């Protein structure tokens, strides 16, 4: 990919314990400062079994946002999250991860 560099090597492992099975993660950062509105500022790709999740930090005339796409065998679902909501979103996810770990 021209204009992108990997921030972590492909297939870097992260996460918690038994939840790592079947997971891959790749991070891409756009090093081209003259990016267009459709080019992400940074991207992460997470593969879990047959699902692939794409997290793209993007920017348009209204500001920055996170585009989260789930691809399951070619079927895609996407949500857009304004950058102003990222901290609240991450906090909520963190609480759910903590709860899931306590449930075992």
N, CA, C and O atoms as a MOPAC input file, in Angstrom:
PM7 MOZYME 1SCF
protein

 N      0.84000 1    -1.17700 1     0.00000 1
 C      0.00000 1     0.00000 1     0.00000 1
 C      0.88500 1     1.24000 1     0.00000 1
 O      1.63800 1     1.45700 1     0.94900 1
 N      0.81200 1     2.00500 1    -0.98300 1
 C      1.60100 1     3.22000 1    -1.07100 1
 C      1.10400 1     4.23200 1    -0.06400 1
 O     -0.10200 1     4.43300 1     0.07900 1
 N      2.03400 1     4.87800 1     0.64300 1
 C      1.66100 1     5.88800 1     1.61600 1
 C      1.30700 1     5.33700 1     2.98800 1
 O      0.92400 1     6.10600 1     3.87000 1
 N      1.42200 1     4.04200 1     3.19400 1
 C      1.09500 1     3.43700 1     4.47300 1
 C      2.30900 1     2.70200 1     5.01200 1
 O      3.14400 1     2.21500 1     4.25000 1
 N      2.39700 1     2.62900 1     6.33500 1
 C      3.43700 1     1.82400 1     6.95000 1
 C      2.81100 1     1.05200 1     8.09900 1
 O      1.89100 1     1.53800 1     8.75700 1
 N      3.30500 1    -0.13300 1     8.33200 1
 C      2.76600 1    -0.94300 1     9.42700 1
 C      3.31100 1    -0.42800 1    10.74100 1
 O      4.52100 1    -0.25300 1    10.89000 1
 N      2.42400 1    -0.18300 1    11.70100 1
 C      2.84300 1     0.24900 1    13.02600 1
 C      3.22700 1    -0.95700 1    13.87500 1
 O      4.05700 1    -0.83300 1    14.77500 1
 N      2.64700 1    -2.10300 1    13.60700 1
 C      2.97400 1    -3.35600 1    14.27300 1
 C      3.09100 1    -4.40900 1    13.18900 1
 O      2.41000 1    -4.31100 1    12.16800 1
 N      3.92400 1    -5.40300 1    13.37700 1
 C      4.03200 1    -6.43600 1    12.34700 1
 C      2.72100 1    -7.19200 1    12.20000 1
 O      1.98200 1    -7.34100 1    13.17400 1
 N      2.42000 1    -7.67200 1    10.99600 1
 C      1.21000 1    -8.47500 1    10.80300 1
 C      1.20200 1    -9.66800 1    11.74400 1
 O      2.25200 1   -10.19200 1    12.11300 1
 N      0.01400 1   -10.08300 1    12.12200 1
 C     -0.20500 1   -11.22100 1    13.00200 1
 C      0.34200 1   -11.00000 1    14.40600 1
 O      0.67300 1   -11.95800 1    15.10400 1
 N      0.44000 1    -9.71000 1    14.83300 1
 C      0.85800 1    -9.43600 1    16.20800 1
 C     -0.21600 1    -9.93400 1    17.14900 1
 O     -1.40400 1    -9.77000 1    16.87000 1
 N      0.17800 1   -10.54200 1    18.26400 1
 C     -0.79600 1   -11.07400 1    19.19800 1
 C     -1.06700 1   -10.04400 1    20.27600 1
 O     -0.16000 1    -9.35200 1    20.73900 1
 N     -2.31400 1    -9.95600 1    20.66200 1
 C     -2.71700 1    -9.05400 1    21.73100 1
 C     -3.94000 1    -9.62300 1    22.38700 1
 O     -4.41000 1   -10.69500 1    22.00500 1
 N     -4.45900 1    -8.93300 1    23.36100 1
 C     -5.69800 1    -9.39300 1    23.96700 1
 C     -5.43300 1   -10.21100 1    25.20700 1
 O     -4.38900 1   -10.07700 1    25.84500 1
 N     -6.39500 1   -11.07000 1    25.54700 1
 C     -6.36000 1   -11.75400 1    26.82600 1
 C     -6.49600 1   -13.26400 1    26.65500 1
 O     -7.39700 1   -13.73300 1    25.96100 1
 N     -5.62100 1   -14.00700 1    27.27400 1
 C     -5.69500 1   -15.44800 1    27.44500 1
 C     -6.28000 1   -16.24100 1    26.30200 1
 O     -5.82000 1   -16.14900 1    25.16400 1
 N     -7.30200 1   -17.02400 1    26.61300 1
 C     -7.90500 1   -17.94600 1    25.64700 1
 C     -8.58600 1   -17.22000 1    24.49800 1
 O     -8.92900 1   -17.84500 1    23.49400 1
 N     -8.78600 1   -15.92500 1    24.62200 1
 C     -9.46800 1   -15.16200 1    23.58200 1
 C     -8.57700 1   -14.89200 1    22.37400 1
 O     -9.04400 1   -14.30500 1    21.39700 1
 N     -7.32700 1   -15.29700 1    22.40800 1
 C     -6.39700 1   -15.04300 1    21.31200 1
 C     -6.47400 1   -16.07200 1    20.20200 1
 O     -5.87700 1   -15.86000 1    19.14600 1
 N     -7.17000 1   -17.16300 1    20.38600 1
 C     -7.20800 1   -18.20600 1    19.38400 1
 C     -7.85800 1   -17.70800 1    18.11000 1
 O     -8.94200 1   -17.12600 1    18.14400 1
 N     -7.19100 1   -17.93700 1    16.97800 1
 C     -7.74700 1   -17.56900 1    15.68900 1
 C     -7.73400 1   -16.08200 1    15.39400 1
 O     -8.46800 1   -15.63600 1    14.51300 1
 N     -6.91800 1   -15.28700 1    16.10700 1
 C     -6.92300 1   -13.84000 1    15.90600 1
 C     -5.63800 1   -13.37100 1    15.24300 1
 O     -4.55600 1   -13.89300 1    15.51300 1
 N     -5.77300 1   -12.38400 1    14.37700 1
 C     -4.63700 1   -11.68700 1    13.77900 1
 C     -4.93000 1   -10.21300 1    13.86900 1
 O     -6.09300 1    -9.80800 1    13.86200 1
 N     -3.87400 1    -9.38600 1    13.95500 1
 C     -4.07300 1    -7.94900 1    13.99800 1
 C     -3.01200 1    -7.26800 1    13.15300 1
 O     -1.84400 1    -7.65600 1    13.17600 1
 N     -3.41900 1    -6.26400 1    12.41500 1
 C     -2.49600 1    -5.48900 1    11.59700 1
 C     -2.88800 1    -4.02700 1    11.70700 1
 O     -4.06900 1    -3.68800 1    11.62700 1
 N     -1.89600 1    -3.15500 1    11.89000 1
 C     -2.14600 1    -1.72400 1    12.00700 1
 C     -1.44100 1    -1.01500 1    10.86600 1
 O     -0.27000 1    -1.28000 1    10.59100 1
 N     -2.14500 1    -0.12300 1    10.20900 1
 C     -1.56100 1     0.66400 1     9.12900 1
 C     -1.77300 1     2.14100 1     9.43900 1
 O     -2.86800 1     2.54800 1     9.82700 1
 N     -0.71500 1     2.94800 1     9.26500 1
 C     -0.79500 1     4.39600 1     9.46600 1
 C     -0.48000 1     5.07400 1     8.14800 1
 O      0.51200 1     4.74300 1     7.49700 1
 N     -1.32200 1     6.03000 1     7.74700 1
 C     -1.12300 1     6.75600 1     6.50400 1
 C     -0.01800 1     7.78500 1     6.72200 1
 O     -0.20300 1     8.75600 1     7.45600 1
 N      1.13200 1     7.57000 1     6.08100 1
 C      2.24600 1     8.50300 1     6.21800 1
 C      2.23200 1     9.56100 1     5.12800 1
 O      3.11400 1    10.42000 1     5.09000 1
 N      1.24500 1     9.51300 1     4.24100 1
 C      1.09800 1    10.48900 1     3.17000 1
 C      0.23600 1    11.62900 1     3.69300 1
 O     -0.97000 1    11.45800 1     3.87200 1
 N      0.83900 1    12.79300 1     3.94200 1
 C      0.10900 1    13.90900 1     4.53200 1
 C     -0.89700 1    14.51400 1     3.57000 1
 O     -1.78300 1    15.25400 1     3.99600 1
 N     -0.78300 1    14.21800 1     2.28200 1
 C     -1.72100 1    14.75700 1     1.29700 1
 C     -2.80400 1    13.73700 1     0.99200 1
 O     -3.13800 1    13.50600 1    -0.16900 1
 N     -3.36000 1    13.11800 1     2.05500 1
 C     -4.37300 1    12.08800 1     1.84600 1
 C     -5.69100 1    12.71800 1     1.40000 1
 O     -6.00300 1    13.85900 1     1.73900 1
 N     -6.44200 1    11.95300 1     0.64300 1
 C     -7.75600 1    12.40800 1     0.20600 1
 C     -8.79400 1    12.10500 1     1.26600 1
 O     -8.49400 1    11.43300 1     2.25300 1
 N    -10.00700 1    12.58900 1     1.07800 1
 C    -11.04300 1    12.40500 1     2.09000 1
 C    -11.43200 1    10.93900 1     2.25000 1
 O    -11.95100 1    10.56200 1     3.30000 1
 N    -11.19900 1    10.10400 1     1.24200 1
 C    -11.56400 1     8.69100 1     1.36200 1
 C    -10.42800 1     7.84900 1     1.94700 1
 O    -10.65600 1     6.70200 1     2.33300 1
 N     -9.21800 1     8.39100 1     2.02000 1
 C     -8.08900 1     7.65400 1     2.58100 1
 C     -8.11300 1     7.73200 1     4.10500 1
 O     -8.27300 1     8.82000 1     4.65900 1
 N     -7.95700 1     6.59200 1     4.79900 1
 C     -7.92000 1     6.64200 1     6.26000 1
 C     -6.62400 1     7.26400 1     6.76800 1
 O     -5.58000 1     7.15000 1     6.12600 1
 N     -6.69600 1     7.92300 1     7.92000 1
 C     -5.50700 1     8.44400 1     8.59300 1
 C     -4.71900 1     7.28700 1     9.19800 1
 O     -3.48800 1     7.30600 1     9.22500 1
 N     -5.44100 1     6.28500 1     9.68100 1
 C     -4.83900 1     5.07100 1    10.23800 1
 C     -5.87900 1     3.96700 1    10.15300 1
 O     -7.08100 1     4.23300 1    10.15400 1
 N     -5.41500 1     2.73000 1    10.08100 1
 C     -6.32100 1     1.58400 1     9.97500 1
 C     -5.81800 1     0.43200 1    10.82300 1
 O     -4.61500 1     0.24700 1    11.00300 1
 N     -6.75500 1    -0.33000 1    11.33500 1
 C     -6.45000 1    -1.59500 1    12.00300 1
 C     -7.31800 1    -2.65900 1    11.38500 1
 O     -8.47400 1    -2.41100 1    11.04100 1
 N     -6.76900 1    -3.83000 1    11.24400 1
 C     -7.50500 1    -4.98000 1    10.72800 1
 C     -7.35800 1    -6.09400 1    11.75300 1
 O     -6.24600 1    -6.45300 1    12.14100 1
 N     -8.48600 1    -6.63400 1    12.18600 1
 C     -8.48600 1    -7.71000 1    13.16600 1
 C     -9.25700 1    -8.88100 1    12.57400 1
 O    -10.41700 1    -8.73700 1    12.18700 1
 N     -8.61300 1   -10.03400 1    12.50500 1
 C     -9.27600 1   -11.21800 1    11.98200 1
 C     -9.51200 1   -12.18900 1    13.12400 1
 O     -8.58600 1   -12.55000 1    13.84900 1
 N    -10.76500 1   -12.60800 1    13.27600 1
 C    -11.15500 1   -13.57700 1    14.29300 1
 C    -11.96000 1   -14.64700 1    13.58400 1
 O    -13.10600 1   -14.42800 1    13.19400 1
 N    -11.33700 1   -15.82200 1    13.42000 1
 C    -11.96200 1   -16.92900 1    12.70000 1
 C    -12.39700 1   -16.46400 1    11.31000 1
 O    -11.55800 1   -16.05000 1    10.51100 1
 N    -13.70200 1   -16.52600 1    11.01100 1
 C    -14.15000 1   -16.14500 1     9.66400 1
 C    -14.57200 1   -14.67900 1     9.56500 1
 O    -15.00000 1   -14.23000 1     8.50200 1
 N    -14.45600 1   -13.93600 1    10.65800 1
 C    -14.81900 1   -12.52200 1    10.66500 1
 C    -13.57600 1   -11.65500 1    10.54000 1
 O    -12.52100 1   -11.98200 1    11.08600 1
 N    -13.70700 1   -10.54400 1     9.81600 1
 C    -12.64000 1    -9.55700 1     9.72100 1
 C    -13.24300 1    -8.21700 1    10.12300 1
 O    -14.29100 1    -7.82100 1     9.61300 1
 N    -12.58200 1    -7.52900 1    11.03200 1
 C    -13.01000 1    -6.20600 1    11.47000 1
 C    -11.99800 1    -5.18500 1    10.96700 1
 O    -10.79100 1    -5.36400 1    11.13300 1
 N    -12.49200 1    -4.12100 1    10.35500 1
 C    -11.65700 1    -3.01600 1     9.88900 1
 C    -12.00500 1    -1.79700 1    10.72300 1
 O    -13.17500 1    -1.43200 1    10.83400 1
 N    -10.99800 1    -1.16800 1    11.30700 1
 C    -11.18300 1     0.06900 1    12.05600 1
 C    -10.38500 1     1.13800 1    11.32800 1
 O     -9.15600 1     1.08800 1    11.30300 1
 N    -11.07200 1     2.09700 1    10.74200 1
 C    -10.42700 1     3.14800 1     9.94700 1
 C    -10.68400 1     4.50200 1    10.57700 1
 O    -11.83100 1     4.93400 1    10.69400 1
 N     -9.60700 1     5.17700 1    10.98500 1
 C     -9.71600 1     6.55500 1    11.45500 1
 C     -9.67300 1     7.44000 1    10.22200 1
 O     -8.69400 1     7.43800 1     9.47600 1
 N    -10.74600 1     8.19900 1    10.01500 1
 C    -10.87900 1     8.99800 1     8.80100 1
 C    -11.20700 1    10.43800 1     9.15700 1
 O    -11.49300 1    10.76400 1    10.30900 1
 N    -11.16000 1    11.28200 1     8.15100 1
 C    -11.47300 1    12.69800 1     8.34300 1
 C    -12.19200 1    13.21800 1     7.11100 1
 O    -11.82400 1    12.89400 1     5.98200 1
 N    -13.22300 1    14.02700 1     7.33500 1
 C    -13.89300 1    14.70400 1     6.23900 1
 C    -14.14100 1    16.15600 1     6.65300 1
 O    -13.60600 1    16.61400 1     7.66200 1
 N    -14.94300 1    16.87300 1     5.88300 1
 C    -15.18400 1    18.28700 1     6.16400 1
 C    -15.87500 1    18.49800 1     7.51300 1
 O    -15.80100 1    19.59300 1     8.06900 1
 N    -16.53900 1    17.48100 1     8.04600 1
 C    -17.22400 1    17.60300 1     9.33100 1
 C    -16.34500 1    17.21200 1    10.51400 1
 O    -16.74000 1    17.41100 1    11.66300 1
 N    -15.15900 1    16.66000 1    10.25400 1
 C    -14.24700 1    16.28800 1    11.33300 1
 C    -13.76900 1    14.85400 1    11.21500 1
 O    -13.97300 1    14.19300 1    10.19600 1
 N    -13.12500 1    14.38200 1    12.28000 1
 C    -12.60000 1    13.02500 1    12.30700 1
 C    -13.63600 1    12.06300 1    12.84800 1
 O    -14.49800 1    12.43000 1    13.64700 1
 N    -13.53100 1    10.80500 1    12.39000 1
 C    -14.45900 1     9.77600 1    12.83200 1
 C    -13.81200 1     8.41100 1    12.66700 1
 O    -12.84900 1     8.24500 1    11.91800 1
 N    -14.36200 1     7.44000 1    13.38300 1
 C    -13.91100 1     6.06300 1    13.28100 1
 C    -14.96700 1     5.28200 1    12.51900 1
 O    -16.14200 1     5.28300 1    12.88500 1
 N    -14.53900 1     4.62100 1    11.46300 1
 C    -15.41700 1     3.76400 1    10.66700 1
 C    -15.07800 1     2.32700 1    11.05200 1
 O    -13.94700 1     1.88100 1    10.86400 1
 N    -16.05500 1     1.60800 1    11.59000 1
 C    -15.86200 1     0.22500 1    12.01300 1
 C    -16.67700 1    -0.66600 1    11.07900 1
 O    -17.89600 1    -0.52900 1    10.98100 1
 N    -15.99000 1    -1.57700 1    10.39800 1
 C    -16.64900 1    -2.46300 1     9.44600 1
 C    -16.39300 1    -3.91300 1     9.84300 1
 O    -15.26200 1    -4.29500 1    10.14100 1
 N    -17.45300 1    -4.71300 1     9.84300 1
 C    -17.35800 1    -6.14700 1    10.06700 1
 C    -17.63300 1    -6.82900 1     8.73400 1
 O    -18.64600 1    -6.55800 1     8.09000 1
 N    -16.72900 1    -7.71400 1     8.32200 1
 C    -16.90300 1    -8.47700 1     7.08600 1
 C    -16.97500 1    -9.95100 1     7.45700 1
 O    -16.04600 1   -10.50500 1     8.04500 1
 N    -18.09800 1   -10.57900 1     7.10100 1
 C    -18.27700 1   -12.01100 1     7.32600 1
 C    -18.61100 1   -12.62900 1     5.97600 1
 O    -19.72300 1   -12.48400 1     5.46900 1
 N    -17.64100 1   -13.31200 1     5.41100 1
 C    -17.82300 1   -13.98100 1     4.11400 1
 C    -18.38300 1   -13.04200 1     3.04900 1
 O    -19.26500 1   -13.42800 1     2.28100 1
 N    -17.87100 1   -11.80800 1     3.00000 1
 C    -18.28600 1   -10.84700 1     1.98200 1
 C    -19.45200 1    -9.96400 1     2.36100 1
 O    -19.72600 1    -8.98700 1     1.66400 1
 N    -20.14500 1   -10.26900 1     3.43400 1
 C    -21.25200 1    -9.42600 1     3.89900 1
 C    -20.68000 1    -8.40200 1     4.88100 1
 O    -20.05000 1    -8.77300 1     5.87100 1
 N    -20.89900 1    -7.11800 1     4.60600 1
 C    -20.31600 1    -6.06200 1     5.42800 1
 C    -21.38100 1    -5.24100 1     6.14400 1
 O    -22.42300 1    -4.90400 1     5.58200 1
 N    -21.08300 1    -4.93300 1     7.40200 1
 C    -21.88700 1    -4.01400 1     8.19800 1
 C    -20.93400 1    -2.96600 1     8.75100 1
 O    -19.82200 1    -3.28500 1     9.17200 1
 N    -21.37800 1    -1.70600 1     8.74900 1
 C    -20.50800 1    -0.59600 1     9.13400 1
 C    -21.21300 1     0.34600 1    10.09000 1
 O    -22.41000 1     0.60500 1     9.95800 1
 N    -20.45600 1     0.85700 1    11.05900 1
 C    -20.93300 1     1.95800 1    11.88700 1
 C    -19.90300 1     3.07200 1    11.82800 1
 O    -18.71500 1     2.82000 1    11.63000 1
 N    -20.36200 1     4.29700 1    11.99900 1
 C    -19.49500 1     5.47500 1    12.02500 1
 C    -19.58700 1     6.07900 1    13.42200 1
 O    -20.68100 1     6.25600 1    13.95800 1
 N    -18.44500 1     6.39000 1    14.00200 1
 C    -18.38900 1     6.93000 1    15.34700 1
 C    -17.60900 1     8.23400 1    15.32900 1
 O    -16.43100 1     8.22500 1    14.97300 1
 N    -18.21900 1     9.36000 1    15.70000 1
 C    -17.48500 1    10.62300 1    15.70400 1
 C    -16.31100 1    10.56800 1    16.68100 1
 O    -16.41000 1     9.92900 1    17.72800 1
 N    -15.21600 1    11.22400 1    16.35200 1
 C    -14.02400 1    11.21800 1    17.20600 1
 C    -14.34900 1    11.70600 1    18.61300 1
 O    -13.72800 1    11.26500 1    19.58000 1
 N    -15.31100 1    12.60600 1    18.73600 1
 C    -15.68000 1    13.13500 1    20.05600 1
 C    -16.25500 1    12.05300 1    20.96900 1
 O    -16.30200 1    12.24300 1    22.18500 1
 N    -16.69000 1    10.93300 1    20.41700 1
 C    -17.27700 1     9.84900 1    21.21200 1
 C    -16.30100 1     8.70200 1    21.45500 1
 O    -16.64600 1     7.74400 1    22.14700 1
 N    -15.08800 1     8.77800 1    20.90100 1
 C    -14.15300 1     7.65200 1    20.99900 1
 C    -13.81700 1     7.27400 1    22.43500 1
 O    -13.82600 1     6.09000 1    22.76900 1
 N    -13.52200 1     8.24400 1    23.28900 1
 C    -13.14700 1     7.92600 1    24.67400 1
 C    -14.28600 1     7.24000 1    25.41100 1
 O    -14.05000 1     6.28000 1    26.14500 1
 N    -15.52500 1     7.71400 1    25.23100 1
 C    -16.67500 1     7.08600 1    25.87800 1
 C    -16.88200 1     5.66700 1    25.34800 1
 O    -17.20500 1     4.75900 1    26.11400 1
 N    -16.69800 1     5.47600 1    24.05100 1
 C    -16.85500 1     4.17800 1    23.41700 1
 C    -15.81000 1     3.19700 1    23.96800 1
 O    -16.14200 1     2.06700 1    24.32500 1
 N    -14.55900 1     3.63600 1    24.03400 1
 C    -13.48000 1     2.78200 1    24.54500 1
 C    -13.70700 1     2.46000 1    26.02400 1
 O    -13.45600 1     1.33400 1    26.45300 1
 N    -14.17700 1     3.42900 1    26.80100 1
 C    -14.45900 1     3.18300 1    28.22200 1
 C    -15.54800 1     2.13600 1    28.38400 1
 O    -15.43500 1     1.24200 1    29.22400 1
 N    -16.60700 1     2.24400 1    27.57900 1
 C    -17.69100 1     1.26100 1    27.64300 1
 C    -17.19100 1    -0.12700 1    27.24900 1
 O    -17.52900 1    -1.11800 1    27.89600 1
 N    -16.38400 1    -0.19500 1    26.18700 1
 C    -15.81800 1    -1.48400 1    25.77300 1
 C    -14.93000 1    -2.07100 1    26.86800 1
 O    -14.97000 1    -3.27400 1    27.12600 1
 N    -14.13800 1    -1.23100 1    27.50100 1
 C    -13.25100 1    -1.68200 1    28.56400 1
 C    -14.04200 1    -2.26600 1    29.73300 1
 O    -13.66200 1    -3.29800 1    30.28500 1
 N    -15.14400 1    -1.60500 1    30.11100 1
 C    -15.98700 1    -2.13800 1    31.18800 1
 C    -16.56200 1    -3.49500 1    30.80300 1
 O    -16.62100 1    -4.39800 1    31.63800 1
 N    -16.98600 1    -3.65200 1    29.55100 1
 C    -17.53600 1    -4.93100 1    29.10700 1
 C    -16.47000 1    -6.01800 1    29.05200 1
 O    -16.74700 1    -7.16800 1    29.39200 1
 N    -15.25400 1    -5.67100 1    28.62900 1
 C    -14.15000 1    -6.64900 1    28.62000 1
 C    -13.84500 1    -7.09400 1    30.04300 1
 O    -13.66600 1    -8.28500 1    30.29700 1
 N    -13.78500 1    -6.13400 1    30.98300 1
 C    -13.54000 1    -6.48600 1    32.38000 1
 C    -14.61900 1    -7.42600 1    32.91500 1
 O    -14.30600 1    -8.40900 1    33.58600 1
 N    -15.87800 1    -7.13200 1    32.62500 1
 C    -16.97000 1    -7.97900 1    33.06900 1
 C    -16.87100 1    -9.37500 1    32.46000 1
 O    -17.04300 1   -10.37500 1    33.15700 1
 N    -16.59300 1    -9.43800 1    31.16200 1
 C    -16.48500 1   -10.73300 1    30.48100 1
 C    -15.35800 1   -11.56700 1    31.08800 1
 O    -15.50400 1   -12.78000 1    31.23400 1
 N    -14.24100 1   -10.93700 1    31.44200 1
 C    -13.12500 1   -11.65900 1    32.05500 1
 C    -13.50700 1   -12.17500 1    33.43400 1
 O    -13.12300 1   -13.28300 1    33.80700 1
 N    -14.26200 1   -11.38100 1    34.20000 1
 C    -14.69100 1   -11.82600 1    35.53300 1
 C    -15.67000 1   -12.98200 1    35.43900 1
 O    -15.69600 1   -13.84700 1    36.31500 1
 N    -16.48200 1   -13.00600 1    34.37900 1
 C    -17.44400 1   -14.08500 1    34.20000 1
 C    -16.75700 1   -15.39500 1    33.81700 1
 O    -17.29700 1   -16.48300 1    34.01200 1
 N    -15.53200 1   -15.25500 1    33.25700 1
 C    -14.71900 1   -16.43200 1    32.92900 1
 C    -15.19600 1   -17.11200 1    31.75800 1
 O    -14.61900 1   -18.12100 1    31.35200 1

